Structures are given as C-alpha cells and as structure tokens.
Amino acid sequence: MDIKIIWENTQMLNTHQHSVLTILLMRFNVEPSEGIKIAERWLKDHSQENWGTILRLLKSNNLTLVDRELKPISKSPTSEPSKTVHKYRGVEIENKSPQVKVQQTNKSSGKKRLYRGVEY
C-alpha cells in the first residue's frame, strides 16, 4: 500500500512539474532546463511549498517572471506605476497611464445639425 501511495505522489509531482514548465515556456519563453532552475530556486526560498503551489499560483496569475526569478504579483495599488511590464514571450510593453482628455463643447458655436426636425 505504501508503495502505491509513493508512486501516485511521484506521478502527481511529475504532472505538476510538466504543467509548470509548460506555462513557463508558453508565457515567458523559458526553456524547460532553465524553468527547472527557476522553479527550484523559488522552492528553495519557499521551503514549505511544492510544485503544485507554483502551478496554482501561475494559473491564478499570482506569480510572474522578473529577471529570471518567480515573483509574486501584488494586488495592492502602487503609488508609482512600473516603467515596463514583462509579459508573454519576453515582449516588453511600456506601461503608460492613459491620458484622458475631455473636450468642452460649446453648444452655441459650431455647425448645428438637424435630424427629423430636431436641432443638435
């Protein structure tokens, strides 16, 4: 009985490892050999966690890859936005806050339009 439980746990670990490495490859273009090193470094820093935890955090978008290290994504708002965002396949996207400009329209000036007898 104990051998069967150990075998099932080993199979589950392999499944989690493959899933984590697949996500790292698809999202961040990290080769599996490098992905193993990255994940093992994270597991060394978080000794109470396992491959299943990494998988769950990656699937729920609570972990990201920054400078070849897995880092948690903070949900709290920051006072200053980051300069760049590293996202899928190493593409850097500048994080520019949108500038919303509201134009005040003066209804008395400008060309009026007539639609079905109503002037706009």
C-alpha positions as CSV (number, residue, x, y, z in Angstrom):
1,M,0.0,0.0,0.0
2,D,2.8,2.4,0.9
3,I,4.5,1.9,-2.5
4,K,1.3,2.7,-4.3
5,I,0.9,6.0,-2.4
6,I,4.5,6.9,-3.1
7,W,4.0,6.1,-6.8
8,E,0.8,8.2,-7.0
9,N,2.6,11.1,-5.3
10,T,5.5,10.8,-7.7
11,Q,3.2,10.8,-10.7
12,M,1.4,13.9,-9.4
13,L,4.7,15.7,-8.9
14,N,5.7,14.9,-12.4
15,T,2.3,16.2,-13.7
16,H,2.7,19.4,-11.8
17,Q,6.3,19.8,-13.0
18,H,5.3,19.3,-16.6
19,S,2.4,21.8,-16.2
20,V,4.7,24.4,-14.6
21,L,7.3,24.1,-17.3
22,T,4.7,24.3,-20.0
23,I,3.3,27.5,-18.5
24,L,6.8,29.0,-18.2
25,L,7.5,28.1,-21.8
26,M,4.2,29.4,-23.2
27,R,4.0,32.6,-21.2
28,F,7.7,33.6,-20.8
29,N,9.5,31.7,-23.5
30,V,11.7,29.9,-20.8
31,E,13.2,26.6,-21.9
32,P,12.4,23.6,-19.6
33,S,16.0,23.3,-18.4
34,E,16.0,26.9,-17.3
35,G,12.5,26.6,-16.0
36,I,13.5,23.8,-13.7
37,K,16.3,26.0,-12.2
38,I,13.9,28.9,-11.8
39,A,11.3,26.8,-10.1
40,E,13.8,25.1,-7.8
41,R,15.2,28.4,-6.8
42,W,11.7,29.6,-5.8
43,L,11.1,26.3,-4.0
44,K,14.3,26.8,-2.1
45,D,13.2,30.2,-0.9
46,H,9.7,28.9,-0.1
47,S,10.6,25.6,1.6
48,Q,7.0,24.9,2.8
49,E,5.7,25.0,-0.8
50,N,5.8,22.5,-3.7
51,W,5.4,22.3,-7.5
52,G,1.6,22.2,-7.0
53,T,1.7,25.5,-5.3
54,I,3.7,27.1,-8.2
55,L,1.2,25.6,-10.7
56,R,-1.7,27.1,-8.7
57,L,-0.1,30.5,-8.4
58,L,0.8,30.6,-12.1
59,K,-2.6,29.6,-13.2
60,S,-4.3,32.2,-11.0
61,N,-1.8,34.9,-12.3
62,N,-0.3,35.5,-8.8
63,L,3.3,34.7,-9.9
64,T,5.2,36.3,-12.7
65,L,8.8,36.1,-14.0
66,V,11.1,39.1,-13.4
67,D,14.8,38.8,-14.2
68,R,14.6,35.0,-14.4
69,E,13.0,34.8,-10.9
70,L,9.4,34.0,-10.0
71,K,8.0,36.9,-8.1
72,P,4.5,37.4,-6.5
73,I,2.2,39.9,-8.1
74,S,1.0,42.3,-5.6
75,K,-2.7,43.1,-5.6
76,S,-2.3,46.4,-3.7
77,P,-2.3,49.6,-5.7
78,T,1.1,51.2,-6.1
79,S,1.7,54.9,-5.9
80,E,4.0,54.9,-8.9
81,P,3.4,52.6,-11.9
82,S,6.4,50.5,-13.1
83,K,8.2,51.6,-16.2
84,T,7.9,48.3,-18.2
85,V,5.8,45.2,-17.9
86,H,7.4,41.9,-18.9
87,K,4.7,39.8,-20.4
88,Y,4.3,36.9,-22.8
89,R,7.4,35.6,-24.6
90,G,9.7,38.3,-23.3
91,V,7.9,41.2,-25.0
92,E,8.3,44.4,-23.1
93,I,5.3,46.7,-23.0
94,E,5.6,50.2,-21.8
95,N,3.2,50.9,-19.0
96,K,1.9,54.4,-19.9
97,S,-1.0,55.6,-17.9
98,P,-3.8,56.7,-20.3
99,Q,-4.2,60.4,-20.7
100,V,-8.0,61.1,-20.8
101,K,-8.8,64.5,-22.3
102,V,-12.2,65.9,-22.1
103,Q,-13.2,68.4,-24.6
104,Q,-15.6,71.1,-23.6
105,T,-18.0,71.7,-26.4
106,N,-19.7,75.0,-26.7
107,K,-23.2,74.3,-28.0
108,S,-23.7,77.9,-29.2
109,S,-20.7,77.8,-31.6
110,G,-20.2,75.3,-34.4
111,K,-22.3,73.9,-37.1
112,K,-25.8,72.7,-36.0
113,R,-27.3,69.6,-37.3
114,L,-30.9,68.9,-38.0
115,Y,-32.3,65.4,-37.7
116,R,-36.0,64.7,-38.0
117,G,-36.9,68.2,-37.2
118,V,-34.7,68.3,-34.0
119,E,-31.6,70.5,-34.0
120,Y,-28.5,69.1,-32.4
